[in-house]
Amino acid sequence: MHRTIKIAVVALALVGGSLVVGSPATADNVTIGISPGGFAFGYTDGYWDRDHNWHGWQNREEAERFRAENRDHYYDRKHDEERNEGWRENEQWWEHH
């Protein structure tokens, strides 16, 4: 059930994010523009999407929000400190419902 709620929140973020893409983030309205493939793994310096594309954080607020909303898939270190640049081939949790 908890995973279903997370998926719903991510889906809402994707829809809402597509409406504000190109708008600058403000302190009271922070939006994460997750790619169409969805996020996979987050690090201090950015995140991998599910299509295996790397994205750097646009600003500190974007990174903090991602970390707060995706604790299970966030790693508190730079991605290049990990084997395979932080791509976790055996942990593709989104494929397992």
GROMACS elastic network, one bead per residue, 0.5 to 0.9 nm:
[ bonds ]
;  ai    aj funct       b0    kb
    1     4     6  0.50653   500
    1     5     6  0.64491   500
    1     6     6  0.88037   500
    2     5     6  0.52081   500
    2     6     6  0.63867   500
    2     7     6  0.87694   500
    3     6     6  0.50044   500
    3     7     6  0.61795   500
    3     8     6  0.86216   500
    3    97     6  0.81631   500
    4     7     6  0.50787   500
    4     8     6  0.62088   500
    4     9     6  0.86543   500
    4    97     6  0.86921   500
    5     8     6  0.50438   500
    5     9     6  0.61846   500
    5    10     6  0.86354   500
    6     9     6  0.50700   500
    6    10     6  0.61663   500
    6    11     6  0.85463   500
    6    69     6  0.84831   500
    6    70     6  0.84522   500
    7    10     6  0.51154   500
    7    11     6  0.60953   500
    7    12     6  0.86171   500
    8    11     6  0.50294   500
    8    12     6  0.61843   500
    8    13     6  0.85553   500
    9    12     6  0.51339   500
    9    13     6  0.61412   500
    9    14     6  0.86372   500
    9    69     6  0.89511   500
   10    14     6  0.61432   500
   10    15     6  0.86941   500
   10    34     6  0.88223   500
   10    38     6  0.79348   500
   10    39     6  0.87832   500
   11    14     6  0.50733   500
   11    15     6  0.63281   500
   11    16     6  0.85492   500
   11    38     6  0.87061   500
   12    15     6  0.51568   500
   12    16     6  0.59450   500
   12    17     6  0.81508   500
   13    16     6  0.50434   500
   13    17     6  0.55348   500
   13    18     6  0.83033   500
   13    31     6  0.79780   500
   13    32     6  0.74616   500
   13    33     6  0.80053   500
   13    34     6  0.78820   500
   14    18     6  0.61101   500
   14    19     6  0.88173   500
   14    32     6  0.83438   500
   14    33     6  0.70705   500
   14    34     6  0.62938   500
   14    35     6  0.78550   500
   14    36     6  0.74272   500
   14    38     6  0.78983   500
   15    18     6  0.53453   500
   15    19     6  0.68016   500
   16    19     6  0.53275   500
   16    20     6  0.68138   500
   16    21     6  0.89223   500
   16    31     6  0.82729   500
   16    33     6  0.87941   500
   17    20     6  0.53129   500
   17    21     6  0.59917   500
   17    31     6  0.62500   500
   17    32     6  0.63675   500
   17    33     6  0.51418   500
   17    34     6  0.72479   500
   18    21     6  0.53631   500
   18    22     6  0.89989   500
   18    33     6  0.69557   500
   18    34     6  0.86171   500
   19    22     6  0.87956   500
   19    23     6  0.89430   500
   20    23     6  0.53964   500
   20    24     6  0.84422   500
   20    31     6  0.76762   500
   20    33     6  0.82110   500
   21    24     6  0.82306   500
   21    31     6  0.84973   500
   21    32     6  0.88169   500
   21    33     6  0.64680   500
   24    30     6  0.87944   500
   24    31     6  0.89714   500
   25    28     6  0.83117   500
   25    29     6  0.62984   500
   25    30     6  0.52769   500
   25    31     6  0.65382   500
   25    32     6  0.89591   500
   25    59     6  0.85747   500
   25    61     6  0.83624   500
   25    62     6  0.84932   500
   26    29     6  0.52325   500
   26    30     6  0.59749   500
   26    31     6  0.87772   500
   26    61     6  0.88855   500
   27    30     6  0.63910   500
   27    61     6  0.77600   500
   30    61     6  0.66183   500
   30    62     6  0.66081   500
   30    65     6  0.77757   500
   31    61     6  0.86044   500
   31    62     6  0.67205   500
   31    65     6  0.82889   500
   32    57     6  0.89242   500
   32    58     6  0.86496   500
   32    61     6  0.89709   500
   32    62     6  0.57026   500
   32    63     6  0.84259   500
   32    65     6  0.77290   500
   32    66     6  0.73231   500
   33    62     6  0.87686   500
   34    37     6  0.79162   500
   34    38     6  0.59033   500
   34    39     6  0.63964   500
   34    49     6  0.77589   500
   35    38     6  0.54457   500
   35    39     6  0.71073   500
   35    49     6  0.66455   500
   35    50     6  0.86616   500
   35    51     6  0.89296   500
   35    53     6  0.89527   500
   35    55     6  0.88365   500
   36    39     6  0.86815   500
   36    49     6  0.84735   500
   36    50     6  0.88555   500
   36    51     6  0.88647   500
   37    40     6  0.88025   500
   37    49     6  0.61208   500
   37    50     6  0.52861   500
   37    51     6  0.57295   500
   37    52     6  0.88798   500
   38    48     6  0.88791   500
   38    49     6  0.54886   500
   38    50     6  0.56346   500
   38    51     6  0.79658   500
   39    42     6  0.76940   500
   39    47     6  0.70495   500
   39    48     6  0.61916   500
   39    50     6  0.56238   500
   39    51     6  0.86727   500
   39    73     6  0.89816   500
   40    47     6  0.71995   500
   40    48     6  0.54447   500
   40    51     6  0.84743   500
   40    52     6  0.81250   500
   40    73     6  0.70974   500
   40    87     6  0.85177   500
   40    88     6  0.87219   500
   40    92     6  0.74395   500
   40    93     6  0.82210   500
   40    94     6  0.78000   500
   41    46     6  0.87663   500
   41    47     6  0.55547   500
   41    48     6  0.53268   500
   41    49     6  0.70639   500
   41    50     6  0.83465   500
   41    70     6  0.88057   500
   41    72     6  0.89603   500
   41    73     6  0.51456   500
   41    74     6  0.59473   500
   41    75     6  0.76767   500
   41    86     6  0.78330   500
   41    87     6  0.73764   500
   41    88     6  0.78060   500
   42    45     6  0.81106   500
   42    46     6  0.59924   500
   42    48     6  0.64433   500
   42    49     6  0.87743   500
   42    63     6  0.85842   500
   42    66     6  0.76596   500
   42    67     6  0.74083   500
   42    70     6  0.80544   500
   42    71     6  0.88630   500
   42    73     6  0.61137   500
   42    75     6  0.61289   500
   42    76     6  0.84662   500
   42    79     6  0.81287   500
   42    86     6  0.88310   500
   43    46     6  0.52820   500
   43    47     6  0.57070   500
   43    48     6  0.85167   500
   43    63     6  0.85219   500
   43    67     6  0.84287   500
   43    73     6  0.86998   500
   43    74     6  0.57345   500
   43    76     6  0.59121   500
   43    77     6  0.57925   500
   43    78     6  0.55958   500
   43    79     6  0.56942   500
   43    86     6  0.81956   500
   44    47     6  0.81751   500
   44    57     6  0.84761   500
   44    63     6  0.72428   500
   44    67     6  0.87541   500
   44    74     6  0.82438   500
   44    75     6  0.71328   500
   44    76     6  0.57484   500
   44    77     6  0.53651   500
   44    78     6  0.52935   500
   44    79     6  0.74524   500
   45    55     6  0.86059   500
   45    56     6  0.59526   500
   45    57     6  0.64624   500
   45    63     6  0.81330   500
   45    77     6  0.77338   500
   45    78     6  0.54858   500
   45    79     6  0.68601   500
   46    54     6  0.72335   500
   46    55     6  0.54341   500
   46    58     6  0.86324   500
   46    63     6  0.73184   500
   46    78     6  0.79850   500
   46    79     6  0.76384   500
   47    53     6  0.83824   500
   47    54     6  0.59290   500
   47    55     6  0.53467   500
   47    56     6  0.64746   500
   47    57     6  0.75675   500
   47    74     6  0.85626   500
   47    79     6  0.80240   500
   48    51     6  0.79300   500
   48    52     6  0.58344   500
   48    53     6  0.55384   500
   48    55     6  0.62291   500
   48    56     6  0.88677   500
   48    86     6  0.82031   500
   48    87     6  0.70925   500
   49    52     6  0.54100   500
   49    53     6  0.54431   500
   49    54     6  0.65947   500
   49    55     6  0.75883   500
   50    53     6  0.73738   500
   50    92     6  0.82819   500
   50    94     6  0.83445   500
   52    87     6  0.75497   500
   55    58     6  0.87031   500
   56    59     6  0.87661   500
   57    60     6  0.71485   500
   57    61     6  0.87586   500
   57    62     6  0.63065   500
   57    63     6  0.58627   500
   58    61     6  0.83194   500
   58    62     6  0.64534   500
   58    63     6  0.78859   500
   59    62     6  0.55036   500
   59    63     6  0.66745   500
   59    64     6  0.89501   500
   60    63     6  0.51866   500
   60    64     6  0.61899   500
   60    65     6  0.86544   500
   61    64     6  0.50888   500
   61    65     6  0.61013   500
   61    66     6  0.85485   500
   62    65     6  0.52901   500
   62    66     6  0.62003   500
   62    67     6  0.86291   500
   63    66     6  0.52268   500
   63    67     6  0.61599   500
   63    68     6  0.86493   500
   64    67     6  0.51296   500
   64    68     6  0.61512   500
   64    69     6  0.86697   500
   65    68     6  0.50908   500
   65    69     6  0.61544   500
   65    70     6  0.84170   500
   66    69     6  0.52527   500
   66    70     6  0.58002   500
   66    71     6  0.80861   500
   66    74     6  0.81526   500
   67    70     6  0.52914   500
   67    71     6  0.55571   500
   67    72     6  0.88997   500
   67    73     6  0.83270   500
   67    74     6  0.60159   500
   67    75     6  0.86275   500
   68    71     6  0.59991   500
   68    74     6  0.89532   500
   69    72     6  0.88014   500
   70    73     6  0.56010   500
   70    74     6  0.61939   500
   71    74     6  0.51668   500
   71    75     6  0.81078   500
   72    75     6  0.84731   500
   74    77     6  0.89894   500
   75    78     6  0.79909   500
   75    79     6  0.82235   500
   77    80     6  0.85454   500
   77    81     6  0.70607   500
   77    82     6  0.85037   500
   78    81     6  0.56182   500
   78    82     6  0.76433   500
   78    85     6  0.88088   500
   78    86     6  0.82089   500
   79    82     6  0.56726   500
   79    83     6  0.85876   500
   79    84     6  0.87491   500
   79    85     6  0.53713   500
   79    87     6  0.80535   500
   80    83     6  0.74831   500
   80    84     6  0.77706   500
   80    86     6  0.62885   500
   81    84     6  0.89674   500
   81    85     6  0.68500   500
   81    86     6  0.73518   500
   82    85     6  0.52994   500
   82    87     6  0.80997   500
   83    86     6  0.59015   500
   83    87     6  0.77094   500
   83    88     6  0.85019   500
   84    87     6  0.56733   500
   84    88     6  0.76178   500
   84    89     6  0.88262   500
   85    88     6  0.87512   500
   87    91     6  0.88328   500
   88    91     6  0.53356   500
   88    92     6  0.70036   500
   89    92     6  0.63309   500
   90    93     6  0.85773   500
   91    94     6  0.86585   500
   92    95     6  0.59516   500
   92    96     6  0.75641   500
   93    96     6  0.54314   500
   93    97     6  0.78091   500
   94    97     6  0.67514   500
